[in-house]
């Protein structure tokens, strides 16, 4: 991230990288999308350089979502999701806060608003938080989430996906996004993924599956880098 107070010094997102909202057939994007153009205020030192040392204020270390403190495993296909947090010039970002949340193997969230008739897993809470290392690396052990239907008139299904929130070195490097799985047929029908107009940017939302020989017999492996801002930025989602 460039050390400057000028908003123009940050590389802009090219056309088609950011999702086109509101999304037809997805009610929340109509109620949560501003109807007027956002007001762009000048960047001060606060936005460009802080808040600092968030890892001191936010508890990290919850990297194992697949196993409880009692040793019981969640139901589902075990997998490890790992990657790096990078800036717009491809440099690693250490000490970034990487948060993850997801549905369980049946496609249900452990949340009061999710009342779908799918089973809850008592051994799967579904969220974690880690701090990136000196090379920008992060890693979670979890289970592959299930797909679930969107309750609208013209029903469509959300494919398996994982939500990420990344807090980088400044307020301008905050990113909320999603990770998808390669080869899932529901990806082509997911209205959130398809709201990103640029094909290359959509591909940056899809993880790369690692060869089993490089991972081992205990779980599958997926690699997913997250780029904050710039021409190669991971789209918001």
Protein Blocks (a to p, Z undefined) as FASTA:
>chain_A
ZZdfbfklpccddehkaccdddehiaklmmmgcfbdcddddddfklmmmcehkllmpcgh
iabfkbcfkopacedjddddddddddfkopacehiacddddddfkopacdfklmcfcddd
fkbnopacddddfkopacdddddddddddddfbdcddddddddddddfbfklgccddddd
ehiaklmmmmklmmpmblklmmmmpccdddfklnojkbccddddddeehjkbccdZZ
